[in-house]
Amino acid sequence: MVEREFMPVRIAVLTVSDTRGPGEDRSGDTLVERLKAAGHVLADRALVRDDQPEIEARLRGWIADPGVDVVISTGDKDLAQLVNQHVTLVNTMNGEKLDIAGVKAKFGVPPERIVDYLSLTGDAVDNVPGVEKVGPKTAVKWLAEFGTLDNVIAHAGDIKGVVGENLRKALDWLP
């Protein structure tokens, strides 16, 4: 359990479900109740996945204090972008812990390039199509060569082959 392993002093709990209304997902309730009973909960809020901007804003607010070490427990790989020297990601699906080096080892890019990486490879869970035929190896290669997605886009004309053509076809929707 995250609580025992990281020995928190304060915990901010954000539960996110896919449903809203009378039959809403209550899967996070037991965890929140246990953490409150232990006196660890600093703040808690329940949101649904449709509230993505609010979810990200709340998380960024909670991790903004560099004097506080934060553990984010989630199965959502997008949140790897938040990892820094004070923020660790724990994958709820397999228990994997990702610090800065862990993000780089797993994805091939540092946390600050995760959005660029997922824009290129795609993320079916979040409805990001990615560039056709661009997988992790190609995305890592381009980001290593050009540094950022903006620079990949700026050099799209220089990238040869079918994958270069696919990149140029995707330029209209890439961020």
Secondary structure, DSSP 8 states (H G I E B T S, - for coil): -HHHHH--S-EEEEEEES--STT---TTHHHHHHHHHTT-EEEEEEEEGGGHHHHHHHHHHHH--TTS-EEEEES-GGGGGG-BTTEEEEETTT--EE-HHHHHHHHSS-GGGHHHHHHHH-BGGGTB---TT--HHHHHHHHHHHSSHHHHHHTGGG--HHHHHHHHHHTTT--
